[in-house]
């Protein structure tokens, strides 16, 4: 755990160590971050206290305009200390999923918390739908109002990882396990994900050893249009590729569990 901030400049292809002001967060690992506007937030992770590693639940943000660190005085239902969790920004709020704490992961979480930066307040969501069999170091991304979880440590079978994909609608607060067409990747955790248009790229990961694979998920057009409220999705990112492609199916329009009565009424009102 080294207290150094680094920034890469894409135009010059160089790393720099920017000068920051304020009180920086204590050094940590296995935390996560999310961006809202010009602020980069970090939450939780493992901190070293004397000779011990302690799970934390503090939140800090860096104002990237003034390059100043701040520690907000938060209220509400603050998530328990954890590491190995994930965060994403949806409509100006930070959604936190999963993680765990304690020796040998005595506590593992598959919960969802939301941080409202305007009121500096945490809330724990009551969710419905599929029981998400994922917790620590899952792959995590969002498209529009939907959050997606792939892989990660299992909550039902400790010590094992899975290859399942779940989607969470932040409007209806409903989880749905997704069906994927085509052969899928092997179970894993600790992989990285990035979204480019309507394609999700993820690579590598870990399952009893490092995994050297590069995959992509082609999001269904119905889901993509609905998630982003656009008339048509952009041109396909993948036209010719040797990369295995998994297509989320069925589309959002046929997912009855997604389109529950509350959501249908809301859509019809528009």
N, C-alpha and C positions, 0 to 999 in steps of 0.2 A: 504494500500500500504506500505509494509515493505521492506526495502532495504537489503534483505538477499538472498544469492545464496545458494542453496542446491543441492547436488549430491548424488545419491544412488549408492552404489557399489553392483552389483548383486552377486559377489562371497561371500561377507560377509553379505549381506542383512542388511546393515547399511546405515543410512543417515550421510553425512558429510557436513560441511560448508567450502568449499575450499577457500584458500587465493588467491585473485586476485589482479592484479596490474592495473595501469592506472586509468582513470576516468570512473567509471561505469555509465550506463544509469540512468537517474532520475527514481525514483520509479513510477510504472504504473500498470494498469490492462487492460484486454481486448485487449492486443497486440497479436502478433503472432511471431513465430520463424521458421527458416529453417537452415539446415546445408549444408555447402559446404566444402568438405575435412575436415580440422581440425578447421574450423571456424563455430561458431554458430552465426547467425544473428538474431536480433530482429528488428521489425518495428512497429511504431505507438502505439496506445493505449491511454488510459485515464491517464493524469497526473494531479496531484493536484497543482494548483498555488494559493497560499493564501487559500481562502475558496472555490475556484471554481475548477471544474473538466474540463480540457481542452483536446480536441482531438489533437493528435500529428501526425507528419509524419517524425520523425527523425529515422535514422537507425544507429545501432551500431553492432559491432561484437566482440566476445570473441575468441581470439586465444587460443585454448585448449592445445597447447603445452607449451606456455609461461604463460598461464593463465592471459593474459593481455587484457584489454578492449581497443577498438579503435572506433573512430567516423570518418568514411570516409567522405571526402569532395565531395559529390555526385554532378553530373550534370544531364542534361536531363529533361524529363517530370516527375517530382517527383509527386507521387500520392497525392491527397489532404489529409489533416488530417482525420483520421478515427480510429474506433475501431470495433471489431466484424468481422474483415476480416480474411483471411486464406492465408497461403503461402506453397509452395512446391518447391523442387529442381528438375529440369529436365536438364540433360546434362550441368551441371555446371552453370546454371542460376536459379535465384529465380523468380517464378511466383506468383503473388499476385492476389487474387480474392476478390471482394465484400467489405462488411463493410458499415459503415455509420457514420454520425456525426451530431452534433447539438442536441438541446433539442427536445425530442420526435421524434428523428430520422428524423429531417427536411430534411436531405440529405441521400439518400440510393443509394448504388452503386452495379452494377452487371458487373463492368468493369474488365479488365485484364491488369496488368502491369508486366513488366519484369525488373529485376535488373541484370546487367552484372557486376560481381565483378572485372573482369579484368580491365575494364575501369571505374568502379565505376559510372555507368550511368544507369538512369531509362528510360524506354520507355513505352508508352501506346500503346497497340495493337489495331489495327482495326480488328474486328472479323466479321465472317459471320455465317449464320445458324439460329438456333432456338433462340428466345428471352428468355434468362435465367430468369425465374421467381423466383430468389433466390438472397439474398443479405447478410443479417447479420447472423452470427453464424451458417453458413451452415456446414454440414459434408464435408470434403475435403480430397482427397487422389489422388495419382498418381500411375500408372503402366506404366513403359516405358515412352513413350512420351505423354501419355494421362493423362489429369486431369479429375477428376470426382467430381461432386457437388451433394449432396443429401440434401433435406430438406432446412431449414433455413427460415428466415423471407421473406415473399413475397414482391416483389416490386410493384405488381399490386394491391394488396389488403392489405393496411397498417394494421398492428396489427395481421395479420394472418400468419401462417406458412404452409409449403407445404410438400408433400411426393414425389416429383418428383426427377428424377435422370437425370443429364445432363453430357455429355462427351465433352471434348475439346481437339482437336488435335493440339498440339503445332507446328506441321509442317505446316499444312494447315490453322491453326487459325480458325477452323470451329467448331461451337457448334452443337450438336445433342441431342435432348431429347431421352432418352432410354426407351424401353419397357421392363417391368419386368414380368417374369412368376411367377405364384404362388401368394398367398396372401401376401401383403406387410405390412410393419409397418405403424402405424398411423402417421399423419403429426407431425413434431417436428423441433426444432432447438437445438443447444448447445449440441449435442451428440459427442462422441469421436470415432475415426476410426483408425484402424491399419491394415496393409496389411501383410499377411503371405502367401507366395507363390502366388497362384491365388485366394485366398479367402480374402475378406475384412470383418473384424469384427467391428461392431459398437454397442455401448450400451448406454442405457438411453437417456437423452435429456429432453426437456421441452416443454410443451404446456398447458398453464394455470395451471401448476403444474409439479413437477418432474415425469418422466416416468421411470419405473423400468422394462426394457426389454433388452434382448441381442439378436442381430440378426447377420446374416452373408450374404454376397453376394458372390455367386460362379460365378466368371468371366467366360465367355464362352471361350472355348479353342482356338477358332479362334482369338478372340480379344487378348487373353493373348499371344499367339505365335507371332502375328503380332506386338504387342506393345513391346515385348522384343526381337524380331528377333531371336527366338530360334526354333529349329526343333520341339521339343515337350515340352509341359509344364511339370513341375515336378509332382510327384505322388500327387494325390488329398489329400489335408489336411484333409478334412472331409470325413470319411468313414462311420461312424455310429454316428449320432447325433440327439438329440431331438430339436436342435436349428432350427428354421425356416430358410430355405435357399432360397434366391432369385437369379435366374439365369438371367444375362443380355442376352437378345435376341432381335432381331436376332444377329448373330455373325457379326464381323467386315466385313467379306467377302461379306455379303449381304447388308451392309449399304451403299447404293448409295450416301447418303449425306456425309458420311465419305470419300468414295473413289471418290472424285471429279476428274476432268480431270488433274489438276495439280499434285495431289498425284499419280494417276495412271501412269502418264508419269515419275514421279520420281522413282517409284518402278520398272517400266519396264527398266529404265536405269541401274538398278543394276543387 
